[in-house]
Amino acid sequence: MSKKHPHFCELGARWGIVLVSSVVLGGGCLFVTYHYSPPAGQWLGLVTSRVRTDRWLALPGFLLICAVLSHIIIYQLLHFVRSAAGQGRDLTRYNMITPALVGYSEAFLYPLALVWGVPELIGVWLAIKVAGSWGRWTGPQVNYGEVEPGSAKEKHILKLQREARETFNIFLVGNAASILLNVGVYSILRVCVLVPESSHWLLRLIGE
């Protein structure tokens, strides 16, 4: 009997508490920002000059809330893609929690890399992720000096190669969704949190 495909809630109650706490904390930051506008100290200039001094608390607020929304969207998207590819049967709370943590971390890493003006950091992060799992994605190789064409062993190796390619394609889908969503988050930050800067690289890229 095959295992039941996991749903979002099956990541566990502790993970749910983390997400709910993020929304509550993020909402609190936004409430304080737009009702009291506490000014930032001189420390903000040491971190970045792009954040408005009266909106500095909105930065973690938006990041926390958007991280939860992005996480839910990407989790459900990958759950659908894995199920369509026939890989959902192997997913459990225990082998999904680490990827969930990585994706949640990216929801902070990507927008902050754009805020700091170092989009190259995203490329470095993706390279690290690819390098860490490259062997698993390429799958085993067929050595026809030892494996006869048409044999059961060859068919098994070819099946593992197809599964490895499917896993890599799912990885690409997840990362494409993560990048697109977090560019959207950065757009929100540009409007609501950041100091207008017409010379910024992203503005030049989109022709503003």
C-alpha positions as CSV (number, residue, x, y, z in Angstrom):
1,M,0.0,0.0,0.0
2,S,1.5,3.3,-1.1
3,K,2.0,6.1,1.4
4,K,-0.4,9.0,1.4
5,H,0.9,12.1,-0.2
6,P,1.7,14.7,2.4
7,H,-0.2,17.9,2.6
8,F,1.1,21.3,3.9
9,C,-0.1,20.7,7.5
10,E,1.9,17.4,7.6
11,L,5.1,19.3,8.1
12,G,4.2,19.3,11.7
13,A,2.7,21.5,14.4
14,R,6.1,23.0,15.3
15,W,6.5,24.2,11.7
16,G,3.0,25.6,11.8
17,I,3.9,27.5,14.9
18,V,6.9,29.0,13.2
19,L,4.8,30.2,10.3
20,V,2.0,31.6,12.4
21,S,4.6,33.4,14.6
22,S,6.2,34.9,11.5
23,V,2.8,36.3,10.4
24,V,2.0,37.7,13.9
25,L,5.5,39.2,14.3
26,G,5.5,40.6,10.8
27,G,2.0,42.1,11.3
28,G,3.2,43.7,14.5
29,C,6.2,45.3,12.8
30,L,3.9,46.8,10.1
31,F,1.4,48.0,12.7
32,V,4.1,49.8,14.7
33,T,5.6,51.2,11.5
34,Y,2.4,52.7,10.0
35,H,0.9,53.9,13.3
36,Y,4.0,55.2,15.2
37,S,6.8,55.4,12.6
38,P,9.6,55.0,15.1
39,P,12.8,56.5,13.6
40,A,15.9,54.4,13.2
41,G,19.1,55.1,14.9
42,Q,22.5,55.7,13.2
43,W,23.0,52.0,13.1
44,L,20.7,51.8,10.0
45,G,23.3,53.7,8.0
46,L,25.9,51.1,8.8
47,V,23.6,48.3,7.5
48,T,22.2,50.0,4.4
49,S,21.4,53.5,3.1
50,R,18.5,52.3,0.9
51,V,15.9,51.9,3.7
52,R,13.8,54.9,4.7
53,T,14.5,55.8,8.3
54,D,10.8,56.0,9.2
55,R,10.0,52.6,7.5
56,W,12.9,50.5,8.7
57,L,10.7,48.3,10.8
58,A,8.5,47.6,7.8
59,L,11.4,45.7,6.2
60,P,11.3,42.7,8.6
61,G,7.5,43.0,8.7
62,F,7.1,42.5,4.9
63,L,9.8,39.9,4.8
64,L,8.2,37.8,7.5
65,I,4.7,37.9,6.0
66,C,5.9,37.4,2.4
67,A,8.2,34.5,3.5
68,V,5.1,32.6,4.8
69,L,3.0,33.3,1.7
70,S,5.9,32.4,-0.6
71,H,6.6,29.2,1.4
72,I,2.9,28.1,1.1
73,I,2.7,28.8,-2.6
74,I,6.0,27.0,-3.5
75,Y,5.2,24.1,-1.2
76,Q,1.8,23.5,-2.8
77,L,3.3,24.0,-6.3
78,L,6.0,21.4,-5.7
79,H,3.6,19.0,-4.1
80,F,1.5,19.2,-7.3
81,V,4.5,18.8,-9.6
82,R,5.9,15.9,-7.6
83,S,2.6,14.1,-7.5
84,A,2.2,14.6,-11.3
85,A,5.7,13.1,-11.7
86,G,4.9,10.2,-9.4
87,Q,7.4,11.2,-6.7
88,G,4.9,12.2,-4.0
89,R,4.8,8.7,-2.5
90,D,8.3,9.1,-1.0
91,L,7.6,12.4,0.7
92,T,7.2,12.5,4.4
93,R,7.4,15.1,7.1
94,Y,11.0,14.1,7.9
95,N,12.4,14.5,4.4
96,M,10.5,17.6,3.6
97,I,11.3,19.8,6.6
98,T,14.9,20.5,5.5
99,P,13.9,21.7,2.0
100,A,11.1,23.8,3.7
101,L,13.7,25.5,5.9
102,V,15.9,26.2,2.9
103,G,13.0,27.7,1.0
104,Y,12.0,29.8,4.0
105,S,15.5,31.1,4.3
106,E,15.6,32.1,0.7
107,A,12.5,34.3,1.2
108,F,14.8,36.5,3.3
109,L,18.1,36.0,1.4
110,Y,16.9,36.9,-2.1
111,P,15.1,40.2,-1.3
112,L,17.9,41.3,1.0
113,A,20.5,40.6,-1.7
114,L,18.5,42.9,-4.0
115,V,18.2,45.5,-1.2
116,W,21.9,45.5,-0.6
117,G,22.6,45.7,-4.4
118,V,24.4,42.3,-4.6
119,P,22.2,40.1,-6.8
120,E,25.3,38.0,-7.5
121,L,24.7,36.5,-4.1
122,I,21.6,34.8,-5.5
123,G,23.7,33.2,-8.2
124,V,26.3,32.0,-5.7
125,W,23.6,30.5,-3.5
126,L,22.1,28.6,-6.5
127,A,25.5,27.4,-7.5
128,I,26.0,26.0,-4.0
129,K,22.6,24.2,-4.2
130,V,23.4,22.7,-7.6
131,A,26.9,21.6,-6.6
132,G,25.6,19.9,-3.5
133,S,23.2,17.6,-5.3
134,W,24.7,17.3,-8.8
135,G,25.6,13.6,-8.4
136,R,22.1,12.7,-7.4
137,W,20.6,14.6,-10.3
138,T,22.8,13.0,-13.0
139,G,22.0,9.5,-11.8
140,P,24.1,6.3,-12.3
141,Q,25.9,5.9,-15.7
142,V,25.6,2.8,-17.9
143,N,28.9,1.0,-18.4
144,Y,28.2,-1.1,-21.5
145,G,31.5,-2.9,-20.9
146,E,29.8,-4.4,-17.8
147,V,26.1,-4.1,-18.6
148,E,24.5,-5.8,-21.6
149,P,22.1,-3.8,-23.7
150,G,18.5,-4.7,-23.0
151,S,19.3,-6.4,-19.7
152,A,17.3,-5.8,-16.6
153,K,20.2,-4.0,-15.1
154,E,20.4,-1.6,-18.0
155,K,16.7,-0.9,-17.7
156,H,17.0,-0.3,-14.0
157,I,19.9,2.2,-14.5
158,L,17.9,4.0,-17.3
159,K,14.9,4.3,-14.9
160,L,17.1,5.8,-12.2
161,Q,18.5,8.3,-14.8
162,R,14.9,9.4,-15.7
163,E,14.0,9.8,-12.1
164,A,17.2,11.9,-11.5
165,R,16.3,14.2,-14.4
166,E,12.7,14.5,-13.1
167,T,14.1,15.5,-9.7
168,F,16.4,18.1,-11.3
169,N,13.5,19.6,-13.3
170,I,11.4,19.8,-10.1
171,F,14.4,21.6,-8.5
172,L,14.4,24.1,-11.4
173,V,10.6,24.7,-11.1
174,G,10.9,25.4,-7.4
175,N,13.8,27.8,-7.8
176,A,12.2,29.6,-10.7
177,A,9.1,30.1,-8.5
178,S,11.2,31.2,-5.6
179,I,13.1,33.8,-7.6
180,L,10.0,35.2,-9.3
181,L,8.1,35.5,-6.0
182,N,11.0,37.1,-4.2
183,V,11.5,39.6,-7.0
184,G,7.9,40.5,-6.4
185,V,8.6,40.9,-2.7
186,Y,11.5,43.2,-3.6
187,S,9.1,45.3,-5.7
188,I,6.9,45.7,-2.7
189,L,9.9,46.8,-0.6
190,R,10.9,49.3,-3.3
191,V,7.5,51.0,-3.1
192,C,6.9,50.8,0.7
193,V,10.2,50.7,2.4
194,L,13.2,51.7,0.2
195,V,14.4,55.2,-0.6
196,P,13.7,56.0,-4.3
197,E,16.8,55.5,-6.3
198,S,16.4,55.9,-10.0
199,S,20.0,54.8,-10.7
200,H,19.4,51.3,-9.1
201,W,20.4,48.4,-11.4
202,L,16.9,46.9,-11.3
203,L,15.3,50.2,-12.4
204,R,17.7,50.4,-15.3
205,L,16.9,46.8,-16.2
206,I,13.2,47.3,-16.5
207,G,13.6,50.7,-18.2
208,E,12.2,53.0,-15.6
